[in-house]
Amino acid sequence: MAKHGKNYRDAVESFDKSKLYDPAEAMKVVTEVGKAKFDETIEAHIKLGVDGRHADQQVRGAIVLPNGTGKEVKVLVFAKGPKAEEAEKAGADYVGAEELAQKIQQENWFDFDVVVATPDMMGVVGRLGRLLGPKGLMPNPKSGTVTMDLEKALAEIKAGKVEYRLDKQNIIHTVIGKKSFGPEKLQQNFDALMAAIVKAKPSSAKGQYLRSVTVTPTMGPGVKVNPAVLG
């Protein structure tokens, strides 16, 4: 088992790890426990009472956080002709078609954070499924990354759009901002994310939907949020 450094151990001792905090308290604690010398990313980890192996219990979507993510996002767009020009004008970092697919396949190139594609390019992008899928980079209509409205998609992504989706343990992991945002802005982002996840509850889900919710800084311990107050 990995040994944690002194800063981490001090952080653990600075708050009650067993307590379920309300969101406002949790955001205050999570911005205080991080001791790193850089602006730490704050993430939310939400375990849901669903079984993602069933199509009717999948929880997936995207939301533009009110205060963004604090991260500069590099976007790769698969498009041709006028749509490629639209993507370039809208601020895409990389635009192309088959040549970019080959670069990913042959050079293991992943200098981007989000992939967007027009529907007609999904034949090309689909061949990259084994490479993009495990990294959570595969474009999907549900997250707005397979679209003809590239201008809108890029504007939302650059403004702080995050995707939420279940992993194999039925947990959603996503960024809610930076430590420098402060508790209030982090809570605004957190509240918006949780509202979207609660709204996305499958009708077939039984029992407790929000099983556990934790917020964590990059280099610090997790702070538990009381799921009972989140809807």
LOKOLTOR-19274 format. One record per residue (C-alpha): x negated, y negated, z negated; residue number from 1. Coordinates in Angstrom, 2 decimals. Each point is the difference from the previous one (the first is absolute). Layout:
N
         x         y         z    nr
         X         Y         Z   NUM
...
end
This chain:
231
         x         y         z    nr
      0.00      0.00      0.00     1
     -1.39     -3.40      1.00     2
     -1.24     -2.22     -2.82     3
      1.34     -3.52     -0.10     4
     -2.23     -3.01     -0.67     5
      0.14     -2.29     -3.01     6
      2.23     -2.58      1.71     7
      2.59      2.65      0.79     8
     -0.09      1.42     -3.53     9
      0.36     -3.50     -1.45    10
      2.95     -0.63      2.32    11
      1.73      3.19     -1.15    12
     -0.35     -1.09     -3.63    13
      1.34     -3.50      0.72    14
      3.64      1.08      0.41    15
      2.41      2.80     -0.92    16
     -0.29      2.59      2.80    17
      3.01      1.94     -1.27    18
      2.36     -2.99      0.01    19
      2.54     -0.59      2.76    20
     -0.25     -3.73      0.76    21
      2.63     -2.17      1.61    22
     -1.21     -1.41      3.37    23
     -0.98     -3.44     -1.33    24
     -2.11      1.52     -2.81    25
     -1.54      2.57      2.36    26
     -1.16     -2.66      2.45    27
     -1.58     -1.98     -2.83    28
     -1.81      3.06     -1.34    29
     -1.20      1.24      3.40    30
     -1.60     -3.38      0.80    31
     -1.77      0.02     -3.37    32
     -1.34      3.57     -0.09    33
     -2.03     -0.19      3.21    34
     -3.59     -0.90     -0.80    35
     -1.54      0.21      3.47    36
     -2.02     -2.95      1.30    37
      2.06     -0.18      3.19    38
      3.65     -0.79      0.68    39
      1.55      3.38     -0.63    40
      2.90      1.35      2.04    41
      3.10      0.87     -2.03    42
      1.90      3.10      1.10    43
      3.34      1.55     -0.95    44
      0.46      3.76     -0.24    45
      3.64      1.13     -0.09    46
      0.99      3.65     -0.55    47
      3.48      0.74      1.29    48
      2.50      2.71     -0.88    49
      0.35      1.21      3.58    50
     -1.38      2.86      2.07    51
     -1.69     -1.51      3.04    52
     -0.19      3.39      1.69    53
      3.67     -0.50      0.89    54
      0.71     -2.51      2.76    55
      3.05     -1.36     -1.83    56
     -2.12     -0.84     -3.06    57
     -2.76     -1.92      1.74    58
     -0.65     -3.51     -1.28    59
     -1.85     -2.20      2.46    60
      0.09     -3.60      1.10    61
     -1.83     -3.31     -0.03    62
      0.37     -3.37     -1.65    63
     -1.65     -3.40      0.33    64
     -1.19     -0.88     -3.51    65
      1.02     -3.54     -1.06    66
     -3.59     -0.95     -0.79    67
     -1.81      2.23      2.49    68
     -2.66      2.54     -0.96    69
     -3.02     -2.29     -0.28    70
     -1.74      2.15      2.58    71
     -0.97     -0.88      3.54    72
      1.55      2.71      2.16    73
     -1.49      1.17      3.30    74
      2.68      1.12      2.48    75
     -0.48      2.27      3.00    76
      2.75     -0.18      2.65    77
      0.58      2.57      2.73    78
      1.64     -1.86      2.87    79
     -0.36     -0.75      3.71    80
      0.68     -2.88      2.36    81
      2.09     -2.92     -1.32    82
      0.41      1.74     -3.36    83
     -3.78      0.17     -0.40    84
     -0.16     -3.73      0.69    85
      2.77     -0.59     -2.56    86
     -1.97      1.97     -2.61    87
     -3.17     -1.99      0.66    88
      1.83     -3.31     -0.30    89
      1.67      1.19     -3.23    90
     -3.35      0.63     -1.66    91
     -0.70      3.69      0.46    92
     -3.62      0.87     -0.76    93
     -0.21      2.75      2.63    94
      2.27      0.61      3.01    95
     -0.23      2.79      2.51    96
      1.23      3.37      1.20    97
     -1.76      3.24      0.99    98
     -3.46     -1.53     -0.47    99
      0.69     -0.70     -3.67   100
      1.42      3.50     -0.50   101
     -3.24      1.41      1.43   102
     -2.10     -2.24     -2.24   103
      1.85      1.36     -3.06   104
     -0.34      3.60      1.18   105
     -3.61     -0.12      1.18   106
     -1.57     -2.51     -2.40   107
      2.09      0.61     -3.13   108
      0.76     -3.73      0.11   109
      2.30     -1.33     -2.71   110
     -0.83     -3.69     -0.36   111
      3.67     -0.93     -0.50   112
      2.65      0.17     -2.73   113
      3.27      0.26      1.94   114
      0.96      1.45      3.37   115
      2.92     -1.39      2.03   116
      1.22      1.40      3.30   117
      2.65     -0.72      2.60   118
      2.32      3.02      0.54   119
     -1.43      0.71      3.45   120
     -3.46      0.49     -1.53   121
      1.03      2.71     -2.46   122
     -1.00      2.71      2.46   123
     -3.59     -1.23     -0.29   124
      0.20     -0.69     -3.74   125
      1.64      3.36     -0.69   126
     -3.19      1.78      1.04   127
     -1.74     -1.76     -2.90   128
      2.42      1.39     -2.59   129
     -2.57      2.28     -1.65   130
     -2.38     -2.93     -0.44   131
      2.42     -2.80     -0.88   132
      2.54      2.02     -2.00   133
     -2.19      0.99     -2.99   134
     -1.13     -3.63     -0.33   135
      3.57     -1.30     -0.03   136
     -0.64     -1.91      3.23   137
      2.49      1.66      2.35   138
      2.49     -2.54      1.40   139
      3.62      0.65     -0.97   140
      3.28     -1.70      0.93   141
      1.14      0.06     -3.67   142
     -2.92     -2.19     -1.03   143
      0.40     -2.31      3.00   144
     -3.27      1.03      1.59   145
      1.57      1.51      3.12   146
      1.67     -2.99      1.60   147
      0.33     -2.21      3.05   148
      0.08     -3.12     -2.19   149
     -3.75     -0.20     -0.55   150
      0.05     -3.66     -0.96   151
      2.35      0.69     -2.92   152
     -1.85      3.17     -1.07   153
     -3.37     -1.75     -0.08   154
      1.37     -3.04     -1.83   155
      1.43      2.25     -2.74   156
     -3.15      2.10     -0.33   157
     -2.26     -3.04     -0.21   158
      2.38     -1.55     -2.57   159
     -0.39      2.95     -2.37   160
      2.20      2.85      1.18   161
     -0.61      3.29     -1.81   162
      1.29      3.45      0.84   163
      1.27      2.36     -2.65   164
      0.28      3.75      0.49   165
     -0.14      3.17     -2.07   166
     -3.13      2.08     -0.33   167
      0.15      3.79     -0.50   168
      0.61     -0.48     -3.73   169
      2.98     -2.31      0.72   170
     -1.96     -3.05     -1.16   171
     -0.12     -3.37      1.77   172
     -3.32     -1.85     -0.17   173
     -0.17     -3.58      1.22   174
     -1.72     -3.34     -0.56   175
      1.89     -2.80     -1.78   176
     -2.70     -2.67      0.12   177
     -3.23     -1.21     -1.57   178
     -0.90     -0.63     -3.63   179
     -0.51     -3.69      0.85   180
      3.71     -0.28      0.87   181
      0.80     -0.09     -3.71   182
      2.90      1.77     -1.78   183
      2.83     -2.07      1.50   184
     -0.84      0.50      3.69   185
     -0.85      3.66     -0.59   186
      3.38      0.50     -1.62   187
      1.76     -1.66      2.93   188
     -1.72      2.43      2.36   189
      0.66      2.95     -2.32   190
      3.69     -0.89     -0.37   191
      0.43     -0.27      3.78   192
     -1.67      3.38      0.53   193
      2.06      1.74     -2.68   194
      3.24     -1.49      1.32   195
     -0.79      1.44      3.45   196
     -0.85      3.44     -1.43   197
      3.15      0.09     -2.14   198
      2.09     -1.03      3.00   199
     -1.61      2.80      2.03   200
      1.15      2.70     -2.46   201
      1.27      2.98      2.02   202
      3.64      0.89     -0.62   203
     -1.08      3.63     -0.47   204
     -2.40     -0.85     -2.87   205
      1.17      1.43     -3.31   206
     -0.93     -0.88     -3.57   207
     -2.47     -2.72     -0.98   208
     -1.23     -1.80      3.12   209
     -2.85     -2.07     -1.49   210
     -2.03      2.57     -1.97   211
     -3.04     -2.13     -0.81   212
     -1.44     -3.35      1.06   213
     -3.60     -1.10     -0.62   214
     -1.96     -3.08      1.05   215
     -3.78      0.17      0.18   216
     -2.96     -2.30      0.78   217
     -2.75      1.31      2.29   218
     -2.43      0.80     -2.83   219
      2.28      0.25     -3.02   220
      2.53      2.31     -1.66   221
      3.67      0.22      0.94   222
      2.70     -1.92     -1.83   223
      3.36      1.78     -0.27   224
      3.18     -1.89      0.93   225
      3.33      1.03     -1.52   226
      1.98      1.51      2.92   227
      3.28     -0.38     -1.91   228
     -0.01     -3.78      0.57   229
     -0.72      0.23      3.73   230
      3.39      1.15      1.27   231
end
